[in-house]
Amino acid sequence: MATTPENPVWTGANRPPLRLHVPQPPARPGEAPDFSALEIPAVDAGHRPDPETPAAQMQGHAFGLVRVLDLDGTASGPWDPQVSPEVALAMLRAMALTRAFDDRMFRAQRQGKTSFYMKSLGEEAVSIAAAFALDDEDMLFPSYRQQGLLIARNHDLVDMMNQIYSNRADRMKGRQLPIMYSVKAKGFFSISGNLATQLPQAVGWAMASAARGDTRIAAAWLGEGSTAEGDFHSACTFASVYRAPVILNVVNNQWAISSFSGMAGGDETTFAARGLGYGIATLRVDGNDVLAVLAATRWAAERARGNHGPTMIEHVTYRAEGHSTSDDPSAYRSAGEAAAWPLGDPLTRLKDHLIKLGHWDEERHAAMLTEVMEQVRTAQKSSERHGILGHGFNQPLDTMFEGVFEHMPWHLAEQEAQMLAEWRAAGLPDIKREEPGA
């Protein structure tokens, strides 16, 4: 009913007042952990569709849970990838090495050797299995918790540590926040602290690969909280419209910094379901089951290589540590949540599986853990010879002018000369240049 400002008429006096829904976590600090809302179907509850299946016929897979390993260590069901003991052991070692690397670098941050670090504790299967499922030539567009991709692709640990320390051998010359690696030789795209930007980049790279008749596909990762970013939705639109050969991995580790997954929409539906509205084939996977992640990623890769379009995979996992070394999770979540997570620990689950098959035992496992810890310790000693963040300037000052333009413009050359002249006039010594790996 139209009214004038002079004669307002309120027509909703008898209606109930509107209310705003604010999601609440299932447990707060001091309360018992509660994961009762997480449904864990039987390993054989779902079927494995043909990779050519139209996305519209896969809606059920956005609400189920692809599983291979039961919690007792048994592997079965239609998604069982039937990997050899050698491959399974290689994945186990890569996860253990990633965890040892994280532990060592976390301690280095606490010792003041670097400013920042982010662990992937509890999420190692997401990266390691993907690296084993994809070809080495496929392009990776990671977020900041997929260091396992580089480790599984056998990248040099010393090089990774040099970047963390921003030392003289850092190929990034101290320009990137620690843990934001960039390794072109391993198909590892530069990590950005701006959330979700890697998704449209991955889709664009995949579109370019298809446009030039290449055979390489792309894969990208982001946390469930980042699905609320606009870049996520832009990427989904382009991936769907052009059927880009790309895998979009949503790592649902239950927490986005200090806000739980419900704040990003996790209470209303699954994150995998977001792909349905774009016509993208979706899978929801037990992210702590390395064999399930391997099988799902292989399926998505086969779909992409067959020109059947993109796949969105939601990895249901748990961030066992804080968001970063700057975070205190005890301020916002129950202290016992990590231990109560019903899908267990990815390393323990694969270890138990291999022991059950007779391919492994506790003694060899303990020896392997000692071996990877020693490997990381040795790499740390080698890296620290090039300096640590706490040592001050590790890069020659004139490097700030390099790597921006192919040919340095005159005004930057002028500024560089002026800076060096004033530096030397002050009697300050030049920092010795050192080639990476020297």
TORDO-708694 format. One line per 8 residues: number of its first residue (from 1); their letters; for each residue x, y, z of C-alpha. Coordinates in Angstrom, 2 decimals. Example, Ala and Ser with C-alpha at 12.3 -4.5 7.8 and 13.67 -1.06 7.14 Angstrom:
BEGIN
1	AS	12.30,-4.50,7.80 ~ 13.67,-1.06,7.14
END
This chain:
BEGIN
1	MATTPENP	0.00,0.00,0.00 ~ 1.56,3.25,-1.14 ~ 1.79,6.01,1.44 ~ 3.21,9.49,1.70 ~ 5.76,10.57,4.33 ~ 3.09,12.77,5.89 ~ 0.68,9.88,6.31 ~ 2.66,6.64,6.91
9	VWTGANRP	0.72,3.42,7.30 ~ 2.27,0.35,8.95 ~ 0.60,-2.73,7.50 ~ 2.72,-5.38,9.26 ~ 1.75,-4.75,12.83 ~ 0.43,-8.29,13.30 ~ 3.40,-10.03,11.67 ~ 6.19,-11.67,13.69
17	PLRLHVPQ	9.45,-9.68,13.80 ~ 12.21,-10.68,11.41 ~ 15.25,-12.41,12.88 ~ 18.79,-12.81,11.64 ~ 20.43,-16.24,11.84 ~ 23.98,-16.19,13.16 ~ 25.70,-19.62,12.89 ~ 27.09,-20.99,16.13
25	PPARPGEA	29.92,-23.53,16.41 ~ 28.96,-26.90,17.92 ~ 31.37,-26.37,20.82 ~ 33.20,-23.44,22.33 ~ 36.30,-23.31,24.55 ~ 35.64,-25.23,27.76 ~ 32.92,-27.38,26.18 ~ 33.14,-30.97,24.99
33	PDFSALEI	33.87,-31.40,21.25 ~ 30.79,-32.23,19.19 ~ 31.05,-33.79,15.75 ~ 27.66,-35.49,15.87 ~ 26.53,-33.61,12.76 ~ 29.21,-35.32,10.63 ~ 27.70,-38.34,8.92 ~ 30.21,-41.06,8.03
41	PAVDAGHR	28.70,-43.50,5.55 ~ 29.94,-47.02,5.03 ~ 32.90,-47.46,2.68 ~ 30.70,-49.18,0.10 ~ 27.74,-46.80,0.50 ~ 28.31,-44.89,-2.73 ~ 29.11,-45.91,-6.29 ~ 31.97,-44.78,-8.50
49	PDPETPAA	30.47,-43.19,-11.63 ~ 32.12,-43.18,-15.00 ~ 34.31,-40.08,-15.40 ~ 32.20,-39.17,-18.44 ~ 29.02,-38.94,-16.35 ~ 27.19,-35.60,-16.82 ~ 27.44,-33.36,-13.78 ~ 23.65,-33.26,-13.44
57	QMQGHAFG	23.64,-37.00,-12.71 ~ 26.16,-36.72,-9.86 ~ 24.23,-34.68,-7.34 ~ 24.31,-37.40,-4.71 ~ 28.11,-37.32,-4.65 ~ 28.03,-33.76,-3.32 ~ 26.36,-34.99,-0.13 ~ 27.97,-38.37,0.46
65	LVRVLDLD	31.57,-39.15,1.37 ~ 34.00,-41.04,-0.84 ~ 35.81,-43.50,1.41 ~ 38.28,-46.36,0.90 ~ 39.93,-46.91,4.28 ~ 37.67,-47.97,7.11 ~ 38.71,-46.84,10.55 ~ 40.05,-50.32,11.28
73	GTASGPWD	42.56,-50.09,8.42 ~ 40.61,-52.15,5.86 ~ 40.52,-50.88,2.27 ~ 37.47,-51.79,0.19 ~ 34.57,-50.41,-1.80 ~ 34.14,-49.18,-5.37 ~ 36.65,-46.34,-4.97 ~ 39.56,-48.54,-3.82
81	PQVSPEVA	42.45,-47.49,-6.12 ~ 44.26,-50.81,-5.59 ~ 47.65,-49.18,-5.19 ~ 50.80,-51.24,-4.88 ~ 52.54,-51.49,-1.49 ~ 55.41,-49.43,-2.93 ~ 53.12,-46.52,-3.82 ~ 51.34,-46.67,-0.47
89	LAMLRAMA	54.65,-46.66,1.40 ~ 55.90,-43.76,-0.71 ~ 52.80,-41.75,0.21 ~ 53.25,-42.66,3.87 ~ 56.85,-41.44,3.80 ~ 55.91,-38.22,2.00 ~ 53.27,-37.47,4.63 ~ 55.73,-38.21,7.43
97	LTRAFDDR	58.36,-36.00,5.80 ~ 55.86,-33.17,5.44 ~ 54.94,-33.46,9.11 ~ 58.59,-33.50,10.18 ~ 59.30,-30.46,7.99 ~ 56.36,-28.62,9.57 ~ 57.48,-29.44,13.09 ~ 61.01,-28.23,12.45
105	MFRAQRQG	59.96,-24.98,10.79 ~ 57.36,-24.31,13.49 ~ 60.11,-24.53,16.10 ~ 62.34,-22.30,13.97 ~ 59.67,-19.61,14.05 ~ 59.39,-19.91,17.82 ~ 63.18,-19.50,18.00 ~ 62.98,-16.22,16.08
113	KTSFYMKS	64.61,-17.57,12.93 ~ 61.65,-16.62,10.74 ~ 58.58,-14.46,11.15 ~ 55.77,-16.80,10.24 ~ 54.83,-20.41,9.55 ~ 51.71,-22.47,8.77 ~ 51.51,-26.20,9.48 ~ 49.40,-28.74,7.61
121	LGEEAVSI	49.07,-31.13,10.57 ~ 46.12,-33.46,10.01 ~ 45.70,-32.42,6.36 ~ 48.75,-34.06,4.78 ~ 46.70,-36.58,2.78 ~ 45.01,-33.81,0.79 ~ 48.28,-32.67,-0.80 ~ 50.28,-35.89,-0.87
129	AAAFALDD	47.60,-38.00,-2.54 ~ 46.95,-35.31,-5.14 ~ 50.63,-35.11,-6.04 ~ 50.68,-38.88,-6.56 ~ 47.47,-38.83,-8.59 ~ 48.46,-36.04,-10.98 ~ 51.18,-36.04,-13.63 ~ 54.36,-34.16,-12.78
137	EDMLFPSY	53.68,-31.85,-15.74 ~ 50.24,-30.82,-14.48 ~ 50.08,-27.30,-13.03 ~ 49.41,-26.76,-9.33 ~ 47.77,-23.62,-7.93 ~ 48.02,-24.08,-4.16 ~ 46.84,-22.16,-1.16 ~ 49.18,-21.73,1.81
145	RQQGLLIA	48.80,-25.18,3.38 ~ 49.83,-27.42,0.47 ~ 53.58,-27.67,1.08 ~ 53.10,-31.43,0.75 ~ 52.72,-30.98,-3.02 ~ 56.32,-29.80,-3.30 ~ 57.59,-32.43,-0.90 ~ 55.79,-35.22,-2.77
153	RNHDLVDM	57.27,-33.91,-6.01 ~ 60.72,-34.26,-4.40 ~ 61.54,-30.59,-4.29 ~ 64.68,-29.60,-2.41 ~ 63.91,-29.02,1.28 ~ 66.83,-26.61,1.56 ~ 65.35,-24.42,-1.15 ~ 62.01,-24.34,0.71
161	MNQIYSNR	63.76,-23.40,3.94 ~ 65.76,-20.67,2.22 ~ 62.46,-19.07,1.26 ~ 61.12,-19.41,4.80 ~ 64.24,-17.77,6.24 ~ 64.43,-15.12,3.48 ~ 68.18,-15.71,3.51 ~ 70.91,-15.04,0.96
169	ADRMKGRQ	70.02,-18.13,-1.08 ~ 66.30,-17.36,-1.21 ~ 65.30,-17.42,-4.88 ~ 62.43,-15.07,-4.02 ~ 64.97,-12.54,-2.66 ~ 62.96,-12.01,0.50 ~ 59.98,-10.60,-1.38 ~ 57.46,-13.24,-0.38
177	LPIMYSVK	55.98,-13.94,3.05 ~ 57.54,-17.13,4.47 ~ 55.89,-20.36,3.16 ~ 54.63,-18.64,0.00 ~ 56.77,-20.67,-2.36 ~ 57.05,-20.40,-6.14 ~ 58.71,-23.25,-8.02 ~ 58.27,-23.12,-11.77
185	AKGFFSIS	60.30,-26.28,-12.34 ~ 57.78,-28.25,-10.25 ~ 54.69,-26.67,-11.79 ~ 53.97,-24.95,-8.47 ~ 52.37,-21.54,-9.01 ~ 53.32,-18.66,-6.71 ~ 51.32,-18.73,-3.49 ~ 49.42,-15.54,-2.74
193	GNLATQLP	48.16,-14.33,0.61 ~ 45.10,-12.90,-1.12 ~ 42.50,-15.61,-0.63 ~ 41.02,-17.45,-3.63 ~ 42.99,-15.55,-6.29 ~ 44.61,-18.81,-7.38 ~ 41.28,-20.28,-8.55 ~ 40.61,-18.02,-11.54
201	QAVGWAMA	44.31,-18.24,-12.35 ~ 44.07,-22.04,-12.41 ~ 40.96,-21.97,-14.58 ~ 42.59,-19.50,-16.96 ~ 45.72,-21.65,-17.19 ~ 43.58,-24.74,-17.89 ~ 41.61,-22.88,-20.57 ~ 44.87,-21.81,-22.22
209	SAARGDTR	46.15,-25.39,-22.10 ~ 43.00,-26.58,-23.87 ~ 43.04,-23.70,-26.37 ~ 46.50,-24.64,-27.58 ~ 45.79,-28.37,-27.68 ~ 48.08,-29.23,-24.78 ~ 47.56,-32.33,-22.60 ~ 48.30,-30.80,-19.18
217	IAAAWLGE	45.57,-30.04,-16.68 ~ 45.45,-27.72,-13.67 ~ 44.47,-28.22,-10.05 ~ 43.80,-25.56,-7.40 ~ 43.24,-25.61,-3.65 ~ 41.50,-23.25,-1.23 ~ 39.99,-23.43,2.22 ~ 36.26,-23.71,2.79
225	GSTAEGDF	36.14,-20.17,4.17 ~ 37.51,-18.83,0.88 ~ 34.51,-20.18,-1.03 ~ 32.78,-17.01,0.20 ~ 35.21,-14.94,-1.90 ~ 34.10,-13.56,-5.25 ~ 37.10,-15.08,-7.04 ~ 35.80,-18.54,-6.17
233	HSACTFAS	32.51,-17.90,-7.92 ~ 34.14,-16.24,-10.94 ~ 36.37,-19.28,-11.33 ~ 33.40,-21.65,-11.13 ~ 31.56,-19.72,-13.85 ~ 34.46,-19.81,-16.29 ~ 35.32,-23.43,-15.47 ~ 31.76,-24.53,-16.13
241	VYRAPVIL	31.05,-22.44,-19.23 ~ 34.27,-23.46,-21.01 ~ 34.52,-26.95,-19.49 ~ 38.05,-26.15,-18.42 ~ 40.30,-29.14,-17.63 ~ 40.73,-28.17,-13.98 ~ 40.21,-29.69,-10.52 ~ 38.93,-27.29,-7.86
249	NVVNNQWA	39.81,-28.59,-4.38 ~ 37.94,-27.17,-1.39 ~ 39.79,-28.14,1.79 ~ 37.13,-28.14,4.49 ~ 39.27,-28.30,7.62 ~ 36.38,-26.97,9.75 ~ 38.02,-23.64,10.58 ~ 38.84,-20.49,8.58
257	ISSFSGMA	41.31,-18.70,10.85 ~ 39.08,-18.18,13.91 ~ 35.64,-18.65,12.35 ~ 34.12,-22.11,11.98 ~ 32.88,-23.49,8.66 ~ 29.27,-22.49,9.36 ~ 30.19,-18.85,8.84 ~ 30.99,-19.70,5.22
265	GGDETTFA	27.74,-21.60,4.72 ~ 28.74,-25.04,5.97 ~ 25.68,-25.32,8.20 ~ 23.25,-25.00,5.29 ~ 24.74,-27.53,2.88 ~ 28.02,-29.15,1.90 ~ 30.73,-27.13,0.19 ~ 30.76,-29.66,-2.64
273	ARGLGYGI	27.14,-28.71,-3.33 ~ 28.32,-25.26,-4.44 ~ 29.58,-26.82,-7.62 ~ 26.14,-28.16,-8.50 ~ 24.69,-24.73,-9.24 ~ 27.44,-24.16,-11.78 ~ 26.96,-27.52,-13.48 ~ 30.29,-28.81,-12.19
281	ATLRVDGN	30.74,-32.47,-11.29 ~ 31.32,-32.70,-7.57 ~ 32.75,-35.20,-5.10 ~ 32.86,-35.06,-1.32 ~ 35.80,-37.03,0.07 ~ 37.16,-38.22,3.40 ~ 40.18,-35.92,3.42 ~ 41.99,-38.01,6.06
289	DVLAVLAA	41.84,-41.11,3.87 ~ 44.81,-40.85,1.53 ~ 43.53,-43.66,-0.69 ~ 40.14,-41.94,-1.10 ~ 41.81,-38.64,-2.01 ~ 44.04,-40.47,-4.48 ~ 41.06,-42.22,-6.09 ~ 38.94,-39.06,-6.30
297	TRWAAERA	41.78,-37.01,-7.79 ~ 42.55,-39.70,-10.36 ~ 38.85,-39.74,-11.31 ~ 38.79,-35.96,-11.69 ~ 42.03,-35.97,-13.70 ~ 40.66,-38.61,-16.06 ~ 37.52,-36.53,-16.50 ~ 39.55,-33.41,-17.29
305	RGNHGPTM	41.86,-35.19,-19.74 ~ 38.85,-36.63,-21.55 ~ 37.43,-33.13,-22.12 ~ 34.41,-33.83,-19.90 ~ 34.82,-30.71,-17.81 ~ 35.97,-29.60,-14.36 ~ 35.48,-31.31,-11.02 ~ 35.03,-29.82,-7.58
313	IEHVTYRA	36.27,-31.94,-4.67 ~ 35.45,-31.13,-1.07 ~ 38.00,-32.69,1.28 ~ 36.47,-33.21,4.72 ~ 39.41,-32.94,7.11 ~ 40.48,-31.15,10.27 ~ 43.06,-28.45,10.99 ~ 44.76,-29.99,14.01
321	EGHSTSDD	46.93,-26.94,14.74 ~ 46.28,-23.21,14.80 ~ 45.76,-21.29,11.60 ~ 49.37,-20.12,11.77 ~ 52.08,-19.32,14.30 ~ 50.19,-16.06,14.90 ~ 47.05,-17.88,16.02 ~ 45.89,-19.31,19.35
329	PSAYRSAG	43.08,-21.81,18.62 ~ 42.32,-22.28,22.30 ~ 40.64,-18.86,22.20 ~ 37.86,-20.03,19.92 ~ 37.57,-23.83,19.87 ~ 37.37,-26.74,22.24 ~ 40.77,-27.93,23.44 ~ 39.96,-31.56,22.71
337	EAAAWPLG	38.62,-31.17,19.19 ~ 41.68,-32.45,17.33 ~ 41.77,-35.67,19.34 ~ 38.00,-36.12,18.97 ~ 37.93,-35.69,15.18 ~ 36.08,-38.85,14.05 ~ 38.04,-39.37,10.83 ~ 41.31,-39.86,12.68
345	DPLTRLKD	44.85,-39.04,11.60 ~ 45.85,-39.63,7.94 ~ 49.31,-41.02,8.77 ~ 48.02,-43.39,11.40 ~ 45.24,-44.67,9.16 ~ 47.58,-45.49,6.27 ~ 50.16,-46.98,8.63 ~ 47.53,-49.25,10.20
353	HLIKLGHW	46.35,-50.31,6.75 ~ 49.84,-51.30,5.64 ~ 50.50,-53.16,8.88 ~ 47.23,-55.03,8.47 ~ 48.32,-56.14,5.00 ~ 51.71,-57.27,6.34 ~ 53.69,-54.68,4.36 ~ 54.77,-52.62,7.38
361	DEERHAAM	55.32,-52.80,11.12 ~ 55.79,-50.49,14.08 ~ 59.58,-50.96,14.15 ~ 60.03,-49.92,10.52 ~ 57.62,-47.06,11.04 ~ 59.61,-45.73,13.99 ~ 62.81,-46.04,11.95 ~ 61.23,-44.11,9.07
369	LTEVMEQV	60.14,-41.30,11.39 ~ 63.68,-41.03,12.71 ~ 65.04,-41.00,9.17 ~ 62.78,-38.19,7.93 ~ 63.45,-36.11,11.03 ~ 67.18,-36.45,10.41 ~ 66.68,-35.53,6.75 ~ 64.88,-32.34,7.77
377	RTAQKSSE	67.47,-31.53,10.44 ~ 70.29,-31.87,7.91 ~ 68.45,-29.65,5.43 ~ 67.91,-27.04,8.13 ~ 71.63,-26.89,8.94 ~ 72.44,-26.43,5.24 ~ 69.86,-23.67,4.85 ~ 70.91,-21.76,7.96
385	RHGILGHG	74.43,-21.44,6.59 ~ 72.92,-18.89,4.21 ~ 71.43,-16.91,7.09 ~ 68.13,-16.58,8.88 ~ 65.60,-13.79,9.06 ~ 66.92,-12.57,12.39 ~ 70.32,-11.76,10.89 ~ 68.97,-8.60,9.25
393	FNQPLDTM	69.52,-7.79,5.55 ~ 70.24,-10.99,3.67 ~ 69.86,-9.63,0.13 ~ 71.97,-6.93,-1.55 ~ 69.95,-3.71,-1.49 ~ 70.09,-3.28,-5.25 ~ 68.04,-6.45,-5.72 ~ 64.94,-4.43,-4.84
401	FEGVFEHM	65.18,-2.94,-8.32 ~ 65.53,-6.29,-10.10 ~ 62.90,-8.65,-11.46 ~ 60.22,-6.00,-11.96 ~ 60.89,-5.00,-15.57 ~ 62.64,-7.02,-18.26 ~ 64.83,-3.97,-18.89 ~ 65.27,-1.53,-16.02
409	PWHLAEQE	63.83,1.89,-16.93 ~ 65.99,4.97,-16.55 ~ 64.31,6.32,-13.46 ~ 64.84,3.07,-11.52 ~ 68.48,2.93,-12.65 ~ 68.89,6.49,-11.37 ~ 67.29,5.63,-8.03 ~ 69.46,2.52,-7.68
417	AQMLAEWR	72.67,4.50,-8.27 ~ 71.60,7.15,-5.77 ~ 70.75,4.57,-3.12 ~ 74.05,2.72,-3.49 ~ 76.01,5.99,-3.35 ~ 74.34,7.06,-0.12 ~ 74.73,3.56,1.36 ~ 78.48,3.55,0.68
425	AAGLPDIK	78.91,7.16,1.75 ~ 77.56,6.14,5.12 ~ 80.36,3.60,5.37 ~ 78.04,0.60,5.30 ~ 79.43,-2.58,3.71 ~ 77.88,-4.15,0.65 ~ 76.10,-7.42,1.22 ~ 77.88,-10.18,-0.63
433	REEPGA	75.87,-11.67,-3.44 ~ 75.36,-15.40,-3.17 ~ 73.86,-17.64,-5.80 ~ 71.08,-19.99,-4.62 ~ 72.55,-23.34,-3.69 ~ 76.05,-21.94,-3.26
END
